[in-house]
Amino acid sequence: MSAPYNAAVLEPEATTPLIMALPKGRILKECGPLLARAGIVPAPDYADEDTRHMRFPTNDPNLDVIRVRPFDVATFVAFGAAQLGICGSDVLMEFDYPEVYAPLDLGIAKCRVCVAEPAATAGSDDPSRWSRVRVASKYPNIARRHYASRGVHADVVELNGAMELAPGLGLSRLIVDLVDTGSTLRANGLVVTETIANVSSRLIVNRTALKTQPEAIGALIARFRAALG
């Protein structure tokens, strides 16, 4: 059972609270039950999409949570603005921060990073014969690495939304994007032709913080591990 709000849970190693970065949107909703099983109870408005607050206390006076864009979680942790976070493995693949350690696969928010093309032309050409290809994606590094491993140069058009429109409007030949059910792809005449990676959310930690505050951060990792069990 979760600890009541304002009950102390961790022994402090520092005078300021640890900060855990949580992603807005779908992952945040799936985080709720996991946080509860780990005994972490943020202030009630942390899940309110309309609140203007971005930092929230928890039932532990030595832990606050912040709510940021999913793509920004790893950056906050890598640069030490947050000591811990929860983010998708797609974000870790894209940024590949050496400062970030990912000790636990939380098994939530599962999806895939995929290549998708117009259904009308998918399979009409052999990708192994390409020398270059134009790709629309919010994952420029993943896309470039994927095609470079096959000797293909990827010209990446970086988009943050409406990716499915790119092939039909001549912006790119294909897209590399996150796929859950695939319904949006189908509605826009696209099909998945390749899965680059399966994705799930990870607990991540700043490596320096783990060295300087091992007891507090280690205790949190242990609580998440127990929550998964």
C-alpha positions, 0 to 999 in steps of 0.5 A: 500500500502506498505511503500517505502523502507527506510521509518521509521515506528516504534518508537524505544524503543532501540538503536538496531533494532528488529530482525525477523527470517524468514524461508528459502524455501516454508514458506519464499515465502508465507510470502512475501504477508503477510509482504507486507500487514503488511507494512514490506519491506525487502531489495530486496535480502532477497528472493534470494536463491543464496545470501550469506547474512543472515541479511537484513534491511527493510523499517523500520530502527528499524526492520531487518530480518534474514533468517534461516533454518525453524527448527532454527527459534524458537531457535533463538527466544527462546534464544533472538537472534531474538525478533520475527519470523515466523515458522510452528506449527510443530516446536513449537510442537517439541521444546516446548520452554517456552520462545516462545509466539505464538500470531497469526496463520498466516494461511499460509504454511498449511500441516500435521504431519502424520504417514505413512507406506508402502501401502503393509502392512498398516492396517495389524496389530493393533497398539493398541497391540504394545508395541514398534515400530521403527519410522524414523522422524525428529520429535523425540519428537512429535513421542515419545509423540504420541506413549507414549500417547498410551502406546507404546515405540517409538524407533526413528531413527532421519533423516533430509531427504529421510525419505520415504526410511526408511521403504523399507530399513528396517530402520524403520516400519513407518515414522512420517513426514510433509505431503503436497500433499502426492505425495512423499509418493505415489511415494515411496510406502507409505500411510498416516495412521494417522494425528497427527496434522494440521500445519500452520505458526505462528507469534512467540515472545520472552516473555522477549522481549515482556516485555522489548519492549512492544510498538515496538513488540506490534505494529508489532503484531498489524500490522500482525493482521491487515494484516490477517484481 
